[in-house]
């Protein structure tokens, strides 16, 4: 085995997100389509006598080296596999933190895929629901690392096929969002409000466009700038879909043409020079 392994952890976006209501265990049932982007953190892994996690992080919000999703994952797996190897993991962050892009979950899932491929662990011995509860609700879908439909608390996953690849512009106003506070503002939905009751294994872009993100309206009420971003994206030449991902505040716009995306990016950079803005592509 190579002394050093380099892994990629792709960013996740929520194409649609229905919050169905709070459960008796205080988790929320969700449904929706997720996909992944050609934007990734890089994990550099070496065997070590002790588990150590460090970060190269260009973003304002810090990541704790003593409490993070990678440490949580390793601790959880040790309950099943007491002889699990120890590692030194260095993460080069390219995915913003607390941005609705699943950065922490993607990092943990990348390490888990490596442990599976290296035969350190056997997924057949692990409950996916337990993984979602104890490590992170996004970890199971990030483990799949492909377009999918999620339900339950995020642990029930069905692969889907996206028919088209789009260029994707990400815009983050870099405002702090509390996901737990957002969930408290979500009310129980009427069944007719649930877009993803019409689940399709091969969802068209029209089907995705007809959906929504239940967090988006709540975020816009508290942070109107998110609504402004979505409006600008929506009106941009060539934009086929503009929406917020996850619990925000990152918004995305899908474009069929790269030149349209780049033009929109320049407009945002001129209007909002302090925003985090990134060109990428949807992976299908």
C-alpha positions as CSV (number, residue, x, y, z in Angstrom):
1,X,0.0,0.0,0.0
2,X,1.2,3.5,-0.9
3,X,2.4,5.5,2.1
4,X,0.3,8.4,0.9
5,X,-3.2,8.4,-0.6
6,X,-4.9,11.4,-2.2
7,X,-8.7,11.4,-2.3
8,X,-11.3,13.8,-3.8
9,X,-14.5,14.7,-1.9
10,X,-17.0,16.2,-4.3
11,X,-19.4,18.9,-3.2
12,X,-23.1,18.1,-3.0
13,X,-26.1,20.2,-4.0
14,X,-29.8,19.7,-3.3
15,X,-31.7,20.0,-6.6
16,X,-34.9,19.8,-4.7
17,X,-35.6,19.5,-0.9
18,X,-38.9,18.7,0.8
19,X,-39.0,18.8,4.6
20,X,-41.9,16.6,5.5
21,X,-42.1,17.2,9.3
22,X,-40.5,16.3,12.6
23,X,-40.4,12.8,13.8
24,X,-40.8,11.4,17.3
25,X,-37.0,11.0,17.6
26,X,-36.6,14.8,16.8
27,X,-35.1,14.1,13.4
28,X,-37.0,15.4,10.3
29,X,-38.1,13.3,7.4
30,X,-36.9,14.7,4.1
31,X,-37.2,13.9,0.4
32,X,-35.4,15.3,-2.6
33,X,-33.0,14.9,-5.5
34,X,-29.2,15.5,-4.9
35,X,-26.3,15.7,-7.3
36,X,-22.6,16.3,-7.1
37,X,-20.3,18.9,-8.6
38,X,-16.9,19.1,-10.2
39,X,-15.7,20.9,-7.1
40,X,-13.9,19.0,-4.4
41,X,-11.9,19.0,-1.2
42,X,-8.6,17.1,-1.4
43,X,-7.8,14.6,1.4
44,X,-4.2,13.5,1.8
45,X,-4.0,10.4,3.9
46,X,-1.0,8.7,5.6
47,X,-1.0,5.9,8.1
48,X,-0.2,7.1,11.6
49,X,0.1,6.0,15.2
50,X,-2.7,8.3,16.2
51,X,-5.6,9.8,14.3
52,X,-4.8,13.4,13.4
53,X,-6.9,15.7,11.2
54,X,-5.7,19.1,9.9
55,X,-6.9,21.6,7.3
56,X,-5.8,24.1,4.8
57,X,-8.8,26.4,5.0
58,X,-9.1,29.7,3.0
59,X,-12.5,30.4,4.4
60,X,-13.5,32.7,7.2
61,X,-15.2,30.0,9.3
62,X,-12.7,27.7,11.0
63,X,-12.9,23.9,11.1
64,X,-12.0,22.3,14.4
65,X,-9.2,19.8,14.4
66,X,-10.6,18.3,17.6
67,X,-14.3,18.0,16.5
68,X,-15.1,17.4,12.9
69,X,-17.0,14.9,10.7
70,X,-13.8,12.9,9.9
71,X,-13.1,12.3,13.6
72,X,-16.7,11.5,14.2
73,X,-16.7,9.0,11.4
74,X,-13.5,7.2,12.6
75,X,-14.8,7.1,16.2
76,X,-18.1,5.6,15.0
77,X,-16.4,3.0,12.8
78,X,-14.2,1.9,15.7
79,X,-17.3,0.7,17.4
80,X,-17.7,-1.9,14.6
81,X,-14.0,-2.4,13.8
82,X,-11.9,-2.0,16.9
83,X,-8.6,-2.7,15.0
84,X,-9.3,0.1,12.5
85,X,-6.0,1.7,11.4
86,X,-5.1,5.2,12.5
87,X,-4.4,7.9,10.0
88,X,-3.1,11.4,9.5
89,X,-5.6,13.2,7.3
90,X,-4.9,16.6,5.8
91,X,-7.8,18.3,4.1
92,X,-7.3,21.0,1.5
93,X,-10.7,22.8,1.7
94,X,-12.1,24.1,-1.6
95,X,-15.8,23.7,-0.5
96,X,-17.0,26.5,1.8
97,X,-18.0,25.5,5.3
98,X,-21.6,25.6,6.5
99,X,-22.7,26.5,3.0
100,X,-25.3,23.9,2.0
101,X,-22.7,22.0,-0.1
102,X,-22.1,19.1,2.3
103,X,-18.4,19.7,2.7
104,X,-17.9,18.0,6.0
105,X,-20.0,15.0,5.0
106,X,-18.3,14.7,1.7
107,X,-14.9,14.6,3.4
108,X,-16.0,11.8,5.8
109,X,-17.6,9.9,3.0
110,X,-14.4,10.1,0.9
111,X,-12.4,8.6,3.7
112,X,-15.1,5.9,4.2
113,X,-15.0,4.9,0.5
114,X,-11.2,4.5,0.9
115,X,-11.6,2.3,3.9
116,X,-14.1,0.1,2.1
117,X,-11.8,-0.2,-1.0
118,X,-8.8,-0.9,1.2
119,X,-10.9,-3.6,3.0
120,X,-10.5,-1.9,6.4
121,X,-14.3,-2.0,6.8
122,X,-17.2,-4.0,5.5
123,X,-20.4,-1.9,4.8
124,X,-22.5,-5.0,5.3
125,X,-21.8,-4.8,9.0
126,X,-22.9,-1.2,9.3
127,X,-26.5,0.2,9.4
128,X,-26.8,3.1,7.0
129,X,-29.5,4.7,9.3
130,X,-27.1,4.4,12.2
131,X,-24.4,6.1,10.1
132,X,-26.8,8.9,9.2
133,X,-27.8,9.4,12.8
134,X,-24.3,9.2,14.4
135,X,-22.1,10.8,11.8
136,X,-24.3,13.0,9.6
137,X,-27.5,12.8,7.6
138,X,-25.7,13.7,4.4
139,X,-22.9,11.1,4.7
140,X,-24.9,8.1,3.1
141,X,-25.7,10.1,-0.1
142,X,-22.1,11.5,-0.2
143,X,-20.9,7.9,0.1
144,X,-22.8,7.0,-3.1
145,X,-21.3,10.2,-4.7
146,X,-23.7,10.3,-7.6
147,X,-27.2,11.6,-8.5
148,X,-29.8,10.2,-6.2
149,X,-33.1,10.6,-4.5
150,X,-33.0,10.7,-0.7
151,X,-35.7,10.1,1.9
152,X,-36.1,9.2,5.5
153,X,-33.6,11.3,7.4
154,X,-31.3,11.0,4.5
155,X,-30.4,7.3,4.8
156,X,-32.8,5.9,2.2
157,X,-31.1,6.4,-1.2
158,X,-32.1,5.6,-4.7
159,X,-29.8,6.2,-7.6
160,X,-31.1,8.3,-10.4
161,X,-29.9,9.2,-13.9
162,X,-29.6,12.8,-15.0
163,X,-30.0,13.2,-18.7
164,X,-28.0,16.4,-19.2
165,X,-24.9,17.9,-17.8
166,X,-25.0,21.6,-16.9
167,X,-22.5,24.3,-16.1
168,X,-23.1,25.4,-12.6
169,X,-22.4,28.8,-11.0
170,X,-22.2,28.9,-7.2
171,X,-22.8,32.1,-5.3
172,X,-22.3,32.3,-1.5
173,X,-22.9,35.6,0.3
174,X,-20.9,34.3,3.3
175,X,-23.5,34.8,6.0
176,X,-23.8,32.4,8.9
177,X,-26.8,30.1,8.9
178,X,-28.0,27.8,11.7
179,X,-29.5,24.7,10.3
180,X,-31.1,23.7,13.7
181,X,-32.9,27.0,13.9
182,X,-34.1,26.6,10.3
183,X,-35.6,23.2,11.1
184,X,-37.5,24.8,14.0
185,X,-39.2,27.2,11.6
186,X,-40.4,24.4,9.3
187,X,-44.1,23.5,9.6
188,X,-45.7,20.1,8.8
189,X,-46.5,20.1,5.1
190,X,-49.7,19.1,3.3
191,X,-49.3,16.2,1.0
192,X,-50.1,18.3,-2.0
193,X,-47.1,20.5,-1.2
194,X,-44.7,17.6,-1.6
195,X,-43.0,17.8,-5.0
196,X,-41.1,14.6,-4.7
197,X,-44.1,12.4,-4.2
198,X,-43.7,12.2,-8.0
199,X,-40.4,10.4,-7.8
200,X,-38.8,9.7,-11.1
201,X,-35.7,7.5,-11.6
202,X,-34.8,9.6,-14.7
203,X,-35.9,13.1,-13.6
204,X,-36.0,15.6,-16.4
205,X,-34.9,19.2,-15.9
206,X,-38.5,20.2,-16.1
207,X,-39.3,17.9,-13.2
208,X,-36.4,19.4,-11.2
209,X,-37.5,22.9,-12.0
210,X,-41.1,22.2,-10.8
211,X,-39.7,21.4,-7.4
212,X,-38.3,23.6,-4.7
213,X,-36.2,23.9,-1.5
214,X,-38.3,24.3,1.5
215,X,-35.5,26.1,3.3
216,X,-35.2,28.8,0.6
217,X,-38.3,30.8,1.5
218,X,-37.4,30.9,5.2
219,X,-33.9,31.9,4.5
220,X,-35.0,34.7,2.1
221,X,-37.3,36.1,4.9
222,X,-34.3,36.5,7.2
223,X,-31.6,37.2,4.6
224,X,-33.1,39.0,1.6
225,X,-29.7,38.9,-0.1
226,X,-30.3,35.2,-0.9
227,X,-33.5,36.2,-2.8
228,X,-31.5,38.9,-4.7
229,X,-28.9,36.3,-5.7
230,X,-31.6,33.9,-7.0
231,X,-33.4,36.7,-8.9
232,X,-30.1,37.7,-10.6
233,X,-29.4,34.1,-11.5
234,X,-32.9,33.6,-12.8
235,X,-32.7,36.6,-15.1
236,X,-29.2,35.8,-16.4
237,X,-28.9,34.9,-20.0
238,X,-29.0,31.1,-20.5
239,X,-29.8,30.2,-16.9
240,X,-32.3,27.2,-16.8
241,X,-32.6,26.9,-13.0
242,X,-31.7,29.0,-10.0
243,X,-32.1,27.7,-6.5
244,X,-30.6,27.6,-3.0
245,X,-28.9,24.3,-2.0
246,X,-29.4,22.7,1.4
247,X,-29.8,25.0,4.3
248,X,-27.9,27.7,2.4
249,X,-26.7,30.2,2.0
250,X,-25.1,29.0,-1.3
251,X,-27.2,29.5,-4.4
252,X,-26.7,27.8,-7.8
253,X,-27.5,28.6,-11.3
254,X,-27.5,25.9,-14.1
255,X,-26.4,27.0,-17.6
256,X,-26.3,25.1,-20.8
257,X,-23.4,27.2,-22.2
258,X,-20.2,27.8,-20.3
259,X,-19.9,31.3,-21.8
260,X,-23.3,32.3,-20.3
261,X,-22.1,31.1,-16.9
262,X,-18.8,33.0,-17.1
263,X,-20.7,36.2,-18.1
264,X,-22.9,35.9,-15.1
265,X,-20.0,35.2,-12.9
266,X,-18.3,38.5,-14.0
267,X,-21.5,40.4,-13.2
268,X,-21.7,39.0,-9.7
269,X,-18.0,39.8,-9.1
270,X,-18.6,43.4,-10.1
271,X,-21.7,43.7,-7.9
272,X,-20.6,41.7,-4.9
273,X,-16.7,41.5,-4.7
274,X,-16.8,40.0,-1.2
275,X,-19.0,37.0,-2.2
276,X,-17.5,33.5,-2.8
277,X,-18.3,32.8,-6.5
278,X,-17.3,29.6,-8.3
279,X,-17.7,28.1,-11.7
280,X,-18.1,24.4,-11.8
281,X,-20.1,21.6,-13.6
282,X,-22.8,19.2,-12.6
283,X,-21.6,15.6,-12.6
284,X,-24.0,13.0,-14.0
